[in-house]
Amino acid sequence: MNTIDEIHDMCQSTTPTIYFVLPCYNEAEGLQKTAETLEDKILSLIKREVINSNSRVLFVDDGSTDGTWKLIRQIHESNPSFFSGIKLSHNRGHQNALLAGLIEAFHSGCDAAISMDADLQDDVDACDEMIDQYVNHNKEIVFGVRSSRETDTWFKRSSAHLFYKIFHWMGAETIPDHADYRLMGKHALRALSQYQETNLFLRGIVPTLGFETSIVYYKRGIRYAGESKYPLKKMIAFAAEGITSFSTKPLKFVTATGLFSILIGIVMFVYVLVSIFSNHAVIGWGSIMCSLWIIGGCLMLSLGILGEYIGKVYMETKHRPRYFIETRC
């Protein structure tokens, strides 16, 4: 394998500097393999004069509790020209870690940044077409979209499609079957850096930036090592975060439900009056209890939805920093 010094002169000044941004949380098991795969990919791109030799991989340690940061430092020390890393002082969640890496890449002077998972499920070969769309077709944002979900379980596949349909119905923009595998040019990164909200949902924010976009389809692989960081509980929370961050339709749903309940109450009142005057009034314990449960459930649901929005407003008004970078390498 050639070194950077041997291929440095092969790169033209017109080729872009690309940063590969990888959020990491407890990824020590497979990070070495990921680094080797990306090193081979970057060397290949440099040799073909697709990107220049200033391109690199930026790992973001999201407060891991295993040896992830130690391994990142070792990878950096073995090849500082290719690898660097930042360590967040506390676990801030995938979206904040990803944002930290993208902003770090932007301030480091990259022309574009490609964000991807650290588990090798995102096909690194799709980067070639992403960069081609950016360089030769002037696409500022290129979304990596899964060509199929054959490897997913029926439940995960169905729930994912349901989420995208609900998200679209709510009036928010998103790219179906797109996670966080994307290329963003420096203009898009500059625009993203101006977003100050605490409740981050990048899959909804990025499509609204308004730059020229395109889609690259790829086949998602299996996780090389470790466990998924998105079990069912986190997936549901992530979906709720996205919906409530980009749509007020749930609030309108609460209002509609309240009006519908009032309408039912009026109908029931008329029915009771008719029953009394026609001497057919029967004390209906079951109907009373059903009404109480339905109304009580609607009230609790309404309060819960309102609480979600109030909680988000509460967190936004604090203006707390979204993350702190503890150290770099």
VOMIKE-843225 format. One line per field, with one value per residue: x, y, z negated of N, C-alpha, C, O in turn. Coordinates in steps of 0.02 Angstrom, whole numbers. Layout:
<pts>
neast = [X, ...] .
nnorth = [Y, ...] .
nup = [Z, ...] .
caeast = [X, ...] .
canorth = [Y, ...] .
caup = [Z, ...] .
ceast = [X, ...] .
cnorth = [Y, ...] .
cup = [Z, ...] .
oeast = [X, ...] .
onorth = [Y, ...] .
oup = [Z, ...] .
</pts>
This chain:
<pts>
neast = [42, 29, 103, 48, 141, 195, 93, 52, 85, 8, -115, -229, -248, -378, -460, -576, -573, -620, -708, -738, -860, -889, -995, -972, -1017, -977, -906, -794, -766, -776, -709, -577, -577, -665, -588, -482, -549, -599, -479, -423, -519, -508, -375, -388, -475, -395, -288, -353, -375, -491, -521, -425, -266, -281, -394, -486, -529, -645, -673, -802, -817, -947, -955, -920, -920, -837, -683, -675, -627, -491, -450, -475, -378, -263, -277, -268, -136, -66, -83, -85, -110, -223, -321, -420, -492, -627, -680, -825, -880, -980, -1109, -1210, -1302, -1341, -1375, -1328, -1192, -1160, -1186, -1087, -971, -989, -988, -860, -785, -819, -765, -634, -600, -646, -707, -819, -921, -944, -1060, -1077, -1120, -1027, -1018, -1001, -1113, -1162, -1131, -973, -930, -1025, -990, -914, -1002, -1075, -980, -953, -1076, -1072, -954, -957, -1088, -1133, -1207, -1258, -1300, -1306, -1402, -1391, -1480, -1567, -1579, -1660, -1749, -1721, -1645, -1699, -1811, -1985, -2063, -1981, -1963, -2095, -2133, -2043, -2081, -2209, -2179, -2118, -2227, -2316, -2240, -2233, -2370, -2388, -2335, -2201, -2035, -1944, -1831, -1877, -1818, -1692, -1557, -1432, -1332, -1248, -1189, -1129, -1099, -989, -1063, -1190, -1156, -1118, -1241, -1311, -1241, -1295, -1412, -1488, -1563, -1606, -1671, -1631, -1654, -1587, -1619, -1735, -1703, -1598, -1655, -1728, -1644, -1627, -1538, -1462, -1499, -1473, -1496, -1420, -1424, -1401, -1348, -1383, -1275, -1236, -1210, -1042, -981, -1021, -1170, -1333, -1367, -1491, -1617, -1790, -1857, -1780, -1795, -1931, -1935, -1852, -1925, -2037, -1973, -1933, -2057, -2126, -2037, -2047, -2177, -2339, -2456, -2499, -2547, -2655, -2729, -2764, -2852, -2953, -2994, -3047, -3156, -3230, -3263, -3344, -3449, -3498, -3540, -3646, -3734, -3762, -3823, -3940, -3996, -4021, -4119, -4222, -4248, -4295, -4414, -4486, -4508, -4419, -4305, -4159, -4051, -3890, -3757, -3644, -3631, -3603, -3481, -3402, -3404, -3338, -3211, -3171, -3172, -3083, -2968, -2946, -2919, -2801, -2716, -2714, -2656, -2531, -2477, -2476, -2388, -2269, -2236, -2228, -2123, -2019, -2015, -1977, -1847, -1784, -1786, -1692, -1569, -1454, -1288, -1263, -1171, -1008, -840, -720, -587, -464, -390] .
nnorth = [-59, 109, 256, 414, 513, 462, 472, 599, 698, 661, 713, 837, 1015, 1049, 951, 899, 922, 799, 754, 615, 583, 504, 459, 384, 264, 162, 73, -6, -139, -155, -49, -42, -119, -41, 76, 27, -10, 114, 182, 114, 147, 288, 303, 243, 334, 448, 408, 396, 524, 585, 642, 752, 741, 794, 748, 658, 547, 576, 535, 532, 523, 482, 497, 364, 210, 104, 49, 140, 275, 264, 176, 254, 353, 274, 233, 357, 394, 297, 334, 486, 570, 528, 502, 573, 632, 676, 697, 692, 766, 703, 581, 627, 588, 519, 612, 738, 707, 679, 805, 880, 825, 860, 1001, 1020, 970, 1063, 1182, 1145, 1161, 1083, 1035, 961, 851, 682, 594, 447, 284, 197, 62, -6, -37, 51, 65, 91, 106, 178, 306, 351, 383, 481, 583, 608, 662, 778, 845, 844, 869, 971, 956, 999, 930, 760, 622, 465, 325, 182, 42, -66, -157, -286, -354, -320, -356, -405, -326, -213, -163, -132, -41, 61, 108, 150, 255, 349, 378, 435, 543, 615, 642, 727, 841, 867, 869, 733, 602, 451, 295, 343, 367, 429, 436, 530, 657, 820, 979, 1121, 1239, 1196, 1144, 1260, 1325, 1233, 1248, 1361, 1329, 1324, 1247, 1139, 1015, 904, 842, 782, 717, 775, 910, 931, 905, 1022, 1127, 1181, 1175, 1117, 949, 770, 592, 442, 272, 129, -32, -87, -155, -289, -272, -260, -286, -287, -216, -158, 15, 64, 7, -52, 35, 154, 183, 214, 327, 410, 426, 494, 609, 664, 687, 778, 881, 939, 960, 1029, 965, 861, 938, 1001, 888, 856, 961, 933, 809, 846, 926, 829, 746, 831, 843, 712, 709, 802, 735, 623, 688, 736, 612, 562, 654, 626, 495, 512, 586, 496, 397, 291, 285, 214, 165, 162, 82, 30, 110, 233, 211, 178, 299, 380, 320, 338, 478, 511, 447, 521, 645, 619, 580, 699, 787, 726, 744, 884, 904, 855, 952, 1067, 1030, 1029, 1164, 1213, 1157, 1219, 1354, 1363, 1373, 1295, 1231, 1114, 1014, 972, 977, 873, 833, 823, 733] .
nup = [0, 45, -29, -100, -65, 53, 144, 142, 237, 341, 334, 389, 378, 396, 348, 222, 41, -63, -207, -308, -417, -567, -690, -849, -967, -1091, -1003, -996, -961, -822, -763, -716, -599, -525, -510, -432, -315, -271, -253, -144, -49, -41, 2, 127, 191, 190, 272, 392, 416, 371, 249, 140, 53, -72, -128, -251, -391, -517, -676, -798, -964, -1061, -1206, -1246, -1340, -1333, -1261, -1156, -1132, -1165, -1066, -953, -971, -956, -823, -761, -797, -728, -597, -570, -463, -401, -495, -624, -778, -890, -1057, -1146, -1298, -1365, -1345, -1216, -1125, -963, -858, -902, -916, -783, -726, -793, -736, -600, -605, -656, -550, -452, -504, -497, -368, -261, -97, -77, -174, -219, -302, -400, -468, -597, -589, -472, -398, -306, -137, -83, 47, 111, 92, 199, 304, 239, 221, 353, 395, 320, 366, 510, 546, 472, 353, 196, 85, 57, 43, -35, 1, -46, 59, 40, -89, -127, -221, -341, -478, -466, -550, -578, -450, -412, -513, -488, -361, -394, -480, -392, -310, -401, -441, -320, -303, -409, -359, -357, -287, -223, -177, -116, -178, -201, -307, -398, -308, -204, -90, -118, -56, -82, -85, -122, -246, -312, -318, -398, -517, -571, -632, -787, -872, -1008, -1007, -904, -740, -615, -497, -459, -456, -361, -228, -214, -192, -66, 43, 199, 229, 233, 256, 205, 225, 124, 63, -94, -214, -332, -508, -558, -683, -860, -940, -889, -908, -914, -981, -994, -1085, -1080, -945, -935, -1019, -944, -828, -878, -921, -799, -734, -821, -818, -694, -656, -688, -683, -772, -879, -820, -798, -928, -956, -861, -908, -1031, -990, -923, -1029, -1103, -1012, -1013, -1145, -1140, -1055, -1136, -1242, -1181, -1151, -1280, -1324, -1234, -1270, -1399, -1383, -1308, -1393, -1399, -1467, -1528, -1653, -1615, -1657, -1593, -1477, -1535, -1599, -1488, -1421, -1513, -1515, -1382, -1368, -1470, -1422, -1304, -1359, -1432, -1328, -1255, -1348, -1357, -1227, -1221, -1326, -1272, -1177, -1257, -1339, -1245, -1211, -1334, -1349, -1240, -1276, -1373, -1313, -1318, -1289, -1157, -1157, -1225, -1178, -1235, -1211, -1078, -941] .
caeast = [0, 67, 93, 24, 196, 206, 38, 33, 93, -39, -178, -233, -275, -450, -497, -601, -555, -680, -703, -785, -878, -919, -1011, -957, -1036, -960, -892, -725, -759, -768, -683, -515, -597, -693, -532, -445, -591, -601, -412, -417, -563, -479, -316, -412, -502, -339, -251, -393, -381, -561, -515, -355, -232, -300, -455, -473, -584, -654, -714, -832, -834, -1005, -954, -921, -899, -789, -618, -680, -583, -423, -437, -472, -311, -214, -285, -240, -63, -38, -87, -115, -129, -288, -371, -422, -550, -647, -714, -874, -871, -1035, -1152, -1261, -1347, -1313, -1384, -1281, -1124, -1153, -1180, -1021, -922, -998, -965, -787, -759, -829, -715, -568, -588, -663, -752, -881, -916, -987, -1075, -1096, -1115, -961, -1025, -992, -1176, -1166, -1085, -923, -921, -1074, -958, -889, -1056, -1091, -930, -963, -1133, -1051, -903, -973, -1158, -1147, -1257, -1231, -1319, -1320, -1429, -1384, -1545, -1566, -1615, -1709, -1746, -1727, -1611, -1737, -1868, -2049, -2086, -1940, -1977, -2162, -2134, -2006, -2124, -2264, -2151, -2110, -2294, -2343, -2200, -2256, -2437, -2381, -2313, -2128, -1996, -1895, -1815, -1890, -1763, -1629, -1540, -1386, -1278, -1257, -1135, -1149, -1048, -973, -1117, -1242, -1130, -1122, -1312, -1328, -1209, -1335, -1468, -1471, -1611, -1582, -1703, -1604, -1675, -1553, -1652, -1787, -1674, -1557, -1694, -1759, -1593, -1643, -1486, -1470, -1490, -1483, -1501, -1379, -1451, -1350, -1372, -1358, -1247, -1248, -1163, -981, -970, -1058, -1243, -1367, -1377, -1560, -1669, -1858, -1873, -1747, -1824, -1995, -1919, -1823, -1981, -2077, -1932, -1936, -2125, -2142, -1990, -2059, -2248, -2386, -2518, -2525, -2586, -2719, -2765, -2793, -2910, -3005, -3020, -3089, -3219, -3268, -3290, -3401, -3504, -3527, -3575, -3710, -3777, -3783, -3871, -4004, -4023, -4047, -4181, -4273, -4264, -4334, -4481, -4521, -4513, -4376, -4240, -4130, -3987, -3840, -3692, -3591, -3621, -3572, -3411, -3367, -3395, -3286, -3146, -3153, -3156, -3022, -2912, -2933, -2887, -2732, -2679, -2705, -2606, -2466, -2453, -2459, -2328, -2211, -2219, -2208, -2057, -1971, -2008, -1939, -1777, -1756, -1778, -1633, -1511, -1395, -1246, -1285, -1117, -942, -785, -672, -519, -457, -328] .
canorth = [0, 170, 303, 479, 549, 435, 488, 669, 737, 638, 748, 902, 1066, 1056, 898, 923, 891, 765, 726, 562, 595, 443, 458, 319, 251, 93, 38, -30, -205, -155, 15, -53, -141, 18, 120, -4, -6, 184, 200, 87, 186, 355, 294, 230, 396, 494, 383, 410, 597, 604, 687, 767, 706, 823, 714, 616, 519, 608, 496, 571, 479, 511, 477, 291, 182, 51, 76, 172, 333, 239, 148, 310, 383, 228, 237, 422, 392, 254, 369, 552, 604, 503, 494, 618, 617, 720, 661, 732, 758, 662, 553, 676, 559, 512, 671, 789, 685, 689, 877, 901, 805, 899, 1069, 1016, 962, 1127, 1230, 1121, 1182, 1033, 1056, 924, 799, 624, 563, 377, 246, 168, -11, -31, -54, 95, 42, 143, 115, 227, 372, 370, 417, 542, 634, 625, 707, 842, 878, 850, 888, 1029, 940, 1019, 878, 696, 576, 393, 294, 109, 16, -115, -173, -359, -380, -302, -398, -378, -272, -153, -137, -103, 17, 115, 135, 185, 318, 396, 398, 481, 604, 651, 666, 782, 900, 877, 841, 682, 558, 382, 247, 377, 376, 486, 427, 584, 706, 890, 1026, 1172, 1287, 1164, 1140, 1328, 1337, 1190, 1274, 1416, 1302, 1326, 1210, 1085, 953, 893, 786, 802, 689, 823, 976, 935, 914, 1088, 1178, 1215, 1172, 1065, 883, 710, 530, 385, 212, 80, -90, -84, -219, -310, -243, -300, -307, -248, -219, -98, 67, 87, -43, -29, 92, 214, 198, 248, 394, 447, 443, 546, 670, 691, 712, 837, 934, 968, 967, 1046, 929, 827, 986, 1008, 825, 862, 1005, 896, 757, 880, 945, 768, 723, 876, 824, 650, 728, 833, 681, 583, 729, 733, 544, 557, 692, 589, 436, 532, 606, 439, 347, 233, 298, 157, 182, 120, 84, 17, 168, 286, 193, 184, 370, 405, 296, 370, 549, 512, 430, 578, 698, 599, 584, 770, 814, 698, 778, 953, 901, 846, 1017, 1112, 1008, 1051, 1236, 1222, 1143, 1269, 1419, 1361, 1390, 1258, 1203, 1046, 967, 999, 935, 865, 832, 807, 701] .
caup = [0, 48, -83, -79, -33, 120, 190, 131, 298, 391, 325, 420, 333, 408, 315, 158, -23, -90, -274, -324, -487, -594, -761, -878, -1036, -1108, -939, -1000, -931, -749, -738, -680, -533, -491, -492, -377, -255, -248, -229, -77, -6, -31, 46, 195, 218, 202, 330, 453, 419, 358, 192, 129, -2, -137, -150, -310, -429, -582, -723, -853, -1019, -1096, -1276, -1251, -1404, -1321, -1242, -1090, -1125, -1166, -1000, -906, -979, -927, -750, -742, -803, -676, -533, -584, -401, -379, -548, -681, -820, -945, -1110, -1183, -1370, -1392, -1293, -1197, -1075, -895, -817, -926, -899, -712, -715, -816, -686, -539, -618, -662, -482, -418, -530, -478, -299, -210, -44, -88, -226, -210, -367, -394, -530, -609, -592, -404, -365, -248, -84, -70, 119, 133, 88, 265, 341, 201, 238, 424, 397, 292, 407, 581, 558, 428, 302, 132, 37, 90, -7, -25, -11, -41, 117, 16, -160, -130, -280, -400, -496, -442, -595, -569, -383, -413, -557, -455, -308, -427, -505, -337, -288, -452, -437, -261, -317, -456, -323, -363, -232, -239, -120, -136, -179, -210, -378, -403, -259, -155, -78, -123, -37, -133, -89, -162, -314, -340, -334, -454, -578, -597, -670, -858, -912, -1051, -986, -836, -698, -554, -439, -441, -445, -300, -166, -212, -183, -4, 94, 250, 199, 274, 217, 225, 195, 105, 26, -162, -235, -400, -556, -562, -752, -909, -940, -865, -958, -907, -995, -982, -1128, -1053, -880, -947, -1044, -889, -783, -912, -919, -732, -718, -861, -803, -629, -638, -741, -670, -832, -918, -785, -811, -995, -950, -825, -953, -1080, -957, -910, -1094, -1119, -968, -1040, -1207, -1122, -1030, -1194, -1281, -1145, -1159, -1347, -1327, -1197, -1310, -1457, -1362, -1280, -1447, -1386, -1499, -1563, -1682, -1581, -1690, -1544, -1434, -1574, -1609, -1424, -1407, -1558, -1493, -1318, -1380, -1510, -1378, -1259, -1399, -1447, -1265, -1239, -1394, -1340, -1167, -1241, -1367, -1229, -1148, -1311, -1359, -1195, -1219, -1396, -1336, -1194, -1309, -1416, -1272, -1341, -1235, -1137, -1173, -1239, -1155, -1290, -1184, -1007, -922] .
ceast = [44, 53, 68, 78, 206, 152, 17, 33, 43, -103, -176, -265, -350, -491, -517, -571, -618, -665, -758, -799, -916, -932, -1001, -982, -1027, -950, -822, -715, -744, -734, -619, -529, -625, -638, -494, -484, -592, -532, -402, -460, -534, -418, -336, -438, -447, -301, -287, -407, -454, -563, -441, -330, -245, -363, -438, -538, -586, -701, -740, -853, -888, -1008, -957, -895, -851, -722, -618, -630, -509, -404, -433, -403, -257, -217, -255, -164, -30, -37, -121, -135, -200, -342, -364, -486, -564, -686, -761, -869, -925, -1074, -1209, -1308, -1318, -1317, -1337, -1209, -1111, -1145, -1112, -967, -928, -973, -889, -755, -764, -776, -644, -552, -603, -707, -819, -868, -966, -998, -1099, -1089, -1046, -962, -1019, -1056, -1188, -1112, -1037, -913, -972, -1045, -934, -942, -1077, -1044, -936, -1022, -1115, -1004, -927, -1044, -1181, -1203, -1227, -1246, -1336, -1341, -1415, -1448, -1540, -1607, -1668, -1700, -1752, -1696, -1648, -1790, -1932, -2072, -2047, -1954, -2045, -2165, -2097, -2048, -2182, -2240, -2146, -2178, -2324, -2306, -2221, -2325, -2436, -2356, -2239, -2092, -1947, -1885, -1827, -1829, -1694, -1616, -1495, -1325, -1288, -1193, -1164, -1090, -1040, -1027, -1175, -1220, -1133, -1194, -1333, -1300, -1249, -1396, -1448, -1517, -1579, -1608, -1686, -1635, -1650, -1586, -1709, -1759, -1640, -1599, -1725, -1708, -1600, -1590, -1502, -1455, -1497, -1481, -1455, -1406, -1395, -1383, -1341, -1335, -1266, -1194, -1103, -971, -1012, -1133, -1271, -1378, -1448, -1608, -1738, -1876, -1844, -1776, -1890, -1983, -1892, -1877, -2023, -2039, -1937, -2004, -2140, -2094, -2007, -2132, -2289, -2453, -2544, -2566, -2654, -2762, -2798, -2856, -2968, -3037, -3067, -3157, -3263, -3300, -3349, -3462, -3538, -3567, -3642, -3759, -3804, -3834, -3940, -4037, -4054, -4114, -4238, -4295, -4309, -4406, -4520, -4527, -4474, -4306, -4218, -4062, -3934, -3771, -3635, -3577, -3586, -3497, -3372, -3353, -3339, -3216, -3124, -3132, -3090, -2960, -2894, -2898, -2814, -2689, -2664, -2652, -2536, -2436, -2434, -2396, -2265, -2188, -2195, -2138, -2004, -1960, -1965, -1864, -1746, -1743, -1718, -1570, -1447, -1354, -1266, -1233, -1054, -890, -732, -601, -520, -393, -321] .
cnorth = [62, 215, 368, 517, 527, 456, 561, 709, 717, 679, 817, 951, 1073, 1003, 920, 887, 864, 738, 672, 566, 534, 451, 388, 316, 178, 50, 7, -97, -202, -94, 6, -74, -83, 64, 92, 1, 65, 207, 176, 128, 254, 352, 283, 293, 446, 473, 399, 485, 621, 653, 702, 736, 738, 791, 667, 590, 554, 566, 543, 522, 512, 485, 402, 268, 123, 83, 112, 230, 312, 211, 203, 344, 339, 231, 303, 421, 349, 287, 437, 590, 586, 507, 547, 603, 673, 679, 708, 716, 714, 635, 601, 650, 564, 577, 728, 771, 695, 763, 903, 885, 846, 971, 1071, 1010, 1028, 1177, 1209, 1136, 1131, 1065, 1022, 871, 744, 594, 492, 343, 214, 92, -45, -56, -10, 77, 99, 156, 165, 298, 397, 409, 481, 599, 655, 674, 776, 880, 893, 873, 944, 1017, 953, 967, 815, 646, 503, 358, 219, 86, -35, -125, -249, -387, -364, -353, -365, -320, -208, -121, -101, -40, 76, 148, 175, 253, 369, 421, 449, 548, 647, 680, 725, 846, 913, 842, 789, 639, 485, 337, 280, 386, 438, 477, 477, 624, 776, 934, 1081, 1225, 1259, 1158, 1207, 1344, 1296, 1218, 1331, 1393, 1296, 1283, 1152, 1017, 939, 832, 802, 774, 733, 891, 980, 942, 984, 1144, 1215, 1215, 1118, 997, 828, 649, 477, 324, 162, 23, -89, -153, -236, -279, -289, -328, -264, -256, -153, -49, 95, 29, -11, 33, 156, 233, 235, 319, 438, 470, 499, 612, 703, 723, 777, 895, 971, 977, 986, 1011, 890, 874, 998, 946, 827, 905, 969, 842, 787, 900, 884, 741, 766, 858, 761, 665, 759, 781, 639, 622, 729, 665, 535, 593, 655, 528, 454, 548, 548, 382, 283, 242, 237, 178, 135, 128, 76, 77, 225, 273, 199, 257, 399, 384, 330, 442, 554, 496, 487, 634, 681, 603, 657, 801, 789, 733, 850, 954, 893, 913, 1067, 1095, 1031, 1127, 1251, 1211, 1195, 1335, 1421, 1384, 1357, 1235, 1131, 994, 1006, 951, 932, 868, 813, 768, 703] .
cup = [0, -11, -55, -41, 39, 169, 184, 196, 352, 390, 357, 370, 340, 373, 245, 98, -54, -159, -281, -399, -513, -669, -789, -950, -1051, -1045, -938, -963, -857, -720, -697, -608, -492, -467, -432, -311, -227, -223, -157, -28, 9, 14, 118, 228, 233, 265, 395, 461, 413, 300, 181, 64, -70, -166, -207, -341, -497, -625, -778, -908, -1061, -1168, -1286, -1319, -1396, -1299, -1175, -1082, -1124, -1097, -947, -910, -947, -850, -724, -743, -750, -608, -543, -522, -379, -433, -602, -721, -869, -994, -1146, -1257, -1401, -1333, -1277, -1144, -1005, -855, -838, -909, -824, -695, -736, -765, -622, -548, -625, -593, -444, -439, -513, -405, -246, -156, -50, -141, -211, -279, -356, -461, -535, -607, -524, -371, -304, -198, -66, 5, 147, 130, 156, 303, 306, 220, 310, 431, 371, 339, 478, 596, 511, 379, 233, 77, 77, 36, 13, -46, 0, 19, 98, -59, -171, -194, -344, -415, -469, -484, -583, -502, -382, -455, -525, -401, -338, -452, -449, -311, -337, -448, -377, -272, -364, -421, -328, -305, -258, -177, -143, -128, -180, -285, -383, -359, -203, -146, -83, -105, -90, -140, -131, -235, -348, -360, -394, -520, -609, -635, -743, -902, -950, -1028, -913, -803, -628, -491, -415, -424, -376, -236, -159, -200, -117, 50, 146, 219, 251, 228, 247, 188, 180, 66, -43, -184, -307, -445, -563, -632, -798, -901, -915, -923, -955, -918, -986, -1022, -1101, -985, -888, -972, -989, -841, -814, -912, -851, -716, -756, -849, -738, -610, -699, -730, -731, -876, -886, -794, -879, -992, -915, -868, -1005, -1051, -943, -975, -1115, -1077, -993, -1103, -1192, -1097, -1088, -1236, -1248, -1153, -1228, -1353, -1292, -1237, -1369, -1436, -1331, -1330, -1432, -1419, -1540, -1590, -1655, -1612, -1640, -1501, -1470, -1582, -1544, -1408, -1450, -1535, -1428, -1329, -1420, -1467, -1331, -1297, -1413, -1385, -1247, -1284, -1378, -1279, -1183, -1282, -1327, -1200, -1201, -1335, -1310, -1200, -1281, -1385, -1290, -1229, -1355, -1379, -1297, -1281, -1220, -1153, -1191, -1212, -1208, -1265, -1110, -996, -846] .
oeast = [90, -1, 66, 64, 223, 165, -31, -12, 36, -140, -125, -304, -383, -552, -480, -546, -665, -615, -816, -754, -968, -885, -1018, -969, -1064, -982, -794, -661, -704, -731, -607, -496, -611, -640, -476, -455, -586, -529, -377, -438, -535, -410, -305, -424, -451, -283, -256, -444, -474, -602, -398, -368, -223, -383, -383, -593, -535, -761, -703, -901, -877, -1058, -993, -854, -827, -708, -566, -595, -469, -349, -391, -375, -211, -165, -222, -131, 27, 4, -179, -175, -232, -401, -308, -529, -520, -722, -740, -854, -917, -1072, -1251, -1351, -1276, -1269, -1309, -1170, -1057, -1103, -1082, -923, -877, -941, -857, -704, -718, -747, -598, -496, -576, -741, -871, -811, -1024, -951, -1137, -1056, -1011, -911, -1030, -1053, -1219, -1053, -1057, -891, -961, -1072, -934, -928, -1095, -1065, -927, -1018, -1139, -1012, -918, -1059, -1240, -1243, -1177, -1208, -1376, -1303, -1426, -1467, -1512, -1664, -1715, -1650, -1784, -1718, -1632, -1813, -1933, -2096, -2077, -1957, -2051, -2196, -2117, -2049, -2201, -2276, -2165, -2184, -2352, -2336, -2227, -2338, -2479, -2356, -2216, -2116, -1913, -1925, -1790, -1793, -1644, -1660, -1520, -1272, -1332, -1149, -1218, -1036, -1080, -1037, -1205, -1261, -1149, -1206, -1369, -1332, -1239, -1429, -1396, -1509, -1531, -1573, -1721, -1642, -1685, -1582, -1730, -1787, -1652, -1581, -1745, -1726, -1581, -1598, -1549, -1403, -1524, -1467, -1452, -1411, -1348, -1438, -1280, -1371, -1307, -1139, -1110, -953, -1035, -1158, -1239, -1395, -1464, -1638, -1743, -1907, -1878, -1780, -1904, -2016, -1908, -1876, -2043, -2070, -1944, -2007, -2164, -2109, -1985, -2148, -2277, -2502, -2604, -2614, -2705, -2823, -2854, -2907, -3025, -3097, -3118, -3208, -3324, -3357, -3399, -3518, -3600, -3621, -3691, -3819, -3863, -3882, -3991, -4098, -4107, -4161, -4294, -4355, -4355, -4454, -4582, -4549, -4495, -4257, -4256, -4021, -3934, -3733, -3584, -3519, -3545, -3456, -3315, -3299, -3298, -3169, -3065, -3081, -3048, -2908, -2835, -2853, -2771, -2631, -2608, -2609, -2487, -2377, -2381, -2354, -2213, -2128, -2148, -2097, -1949, -1904, -1923, -1823, -1688, -1695, -1695, -1523, -1394, -1381, -1284, -1249, -1049, -895, -702, -558, -571, -348, -271] .
onorth = [68, 213, 378, 550, 567, 459, 582, 748, 752, 680, 851, 931, 1101, 1010, 956, 831, 901, 703, 683, 555, 516, 449, 339, 362, 135, -2, -4, -110, -241, -87, 43, -51, -76, 89, 129, 15, 74, 248, 212, 142, 276, 393, 310, 306, 483, 515, 413, 506, 669, 701, 668, 707, 711, 806, 641, 608, 560, 563, 586, 485, 564, 454, 378, 301, 95, 140, 115, 233, 340, 223, 199, 362, 365, 231, 304, 446, 362, 271, 444, 637, 623, 516, 565, 565, 712, 632, 759, 659, 690, 663, 614, 688, 607, 595, 762, 814, 717, 782, 944, 925, 865, 999, 1118, 1042, 1046, 1211, 1250, 1124, 1135, 1115, 1050, 850, 757, 570, 478, 370, 204, 61, -105, -92, -31, 73, 149, 210, 192, 344, 457, 462, 530, 655, 714, 721, 827, 940, 949, 894, 961, 1062, 923, 961, 817, 631, 483, 361, 196, 109, -46, -104, -271, -439, -391, -390, -306, -270, -154, -60, -47, 10, 134, 209, 226, 303, 427, 479, 499, 601, 708, 737, 769, 899, 965, 792, 799, 641, 461, 341, 249, 411, 493, 507, 469, 623, 789, 928, 1085, 1252, 1295, 1167, 1211, 1372, 1321, 1211, 1348, 1433, 1266, 1283, 1121, 967, 960, 779, 830, 804, 729, 927, 1027, 983, 1004, 1202, 1273, 1251, 1080, 988, 838, 655, 469, 324, 155, 30, -91, -203, -203, -263, -350, -386, -210, -295, -101, -69, 144, 4, 48, 80, 208, 292, 283, 366, 498, 527, 545, 665, 764, 777, 825, 951, 1027, 998, 962, 1026, 885, 852, 1004, 950, 803, 887, 974, 832, 759, 891, 887, 718, 740, 859, 756, 637, 746, 783, 622, 593, 722, 661, 504, 567, 652, 511, 417, 526, 551, 327, 228, 210, 213, 206, 75, 173, 111, 94, 261, 317, 223, 275, 438, 423, 348, 464, 596, 527, 502, 666, 725, 625, 673, 839, 826, 750, 873, 999, 922, 929, 1104, 1139, 1051, 1151, 1296, 1250, 1213, 1369, 1475, 1410, 1387, 1220, 1093, 935, 1066, 891, 984, 901, 790, 768, 677] .
oup = [-40, -41, 6, 9, 82, 229, 217, 209, 402, 439, 352, 327, 296, 368, 212, 103, -69, -170, -264, -440, -487, -708, -757, -990, -1026, -1037, -884, -937, -831, -659, -649, -561, -433, -411, -387, -258, -166, -176, -115, 28, 67, 59, 164, 286, 283, 306, 446, 505, 444, 301, 210, 26, -121, -222, -212, -320, -530, -611, -802, -899, -1093, -1188, -1330, -1350, -1445, -1319, -1141, -1032, -1086, -1073, -902, -858, -915, -817, -672, -697, -730, -566, -525, -527, -342, -417, -623, -697, -887, -976, -1173, -1276, -1457, -1279, -1320, -1120, -991, -822, -795, -891, -805, -654, -700, -752, -593, -503, -602, -580, -407, -397, -515, -383, -191, -168, -32, -152, -193, -311, -309, -506, -485, -621, -519, -321, -255, -215, -38, 24, 202, 162, 169, 331, 338, 234, 326, 471, 397, 349, 502, 652, 509, 364, 214, 29, 124, -10, 70, -105, 50, 28, 135, -88, -219, -218, -397, -371, -452, -458, -578, -496, -354, -435, -533, -396, -312, -447, -458, -293, -317, -452, -383, -253, -359, -452, -305, -279, -308, -131, -186, -78, -162, -321, -374, -372, -161, -189, -55, -134, -136, -194, -171, -280, -408, -414, -438, -572, -667, -668, -759, -963, -926, -1030, -868, -832, -587, -438, -357, -383, -339, -194, -105, -198, -111, 99, 138, 187, 305, 168, 308, 127, 219, 40, -50, -176, -338, -422, -572, -640, -779, -861, -917, -978, -990, -870, -973, -996, -1099, -968, -851, -950, -987, -816, -779, -903, -846, -688, -727, -867, -727, -555, -754, -765, -740, -907, -921, -798, -887, -1021, -937, -867, -1021, -1083, -951, -974, -1141, -1101, -993, -1114, -1227, -1114, -1089, -1262, -1281, -1162, -1235, -1383, -1317, -1239, -1387, -1469, -1328, -1313, -1451, -1399, -1583, -1554, -1670, -1596, -1643, -1488, -1441, -1572, -1544, -1384, -1425, -1535, -1420, -1303, -1405, -1475, -1320, -1270, -1408, -1388, -1226, -1260, -1383, -1279, -1162, -1275, -1344, -1200, -1190, -1349, -1330, -1195, -1280, -1408, -1299, -1213, -1374, -1410, -1297, -1228, -1265, -1161, -1177, -1223, -1225, -1295, -1084, -1038, -819] .
</pts>
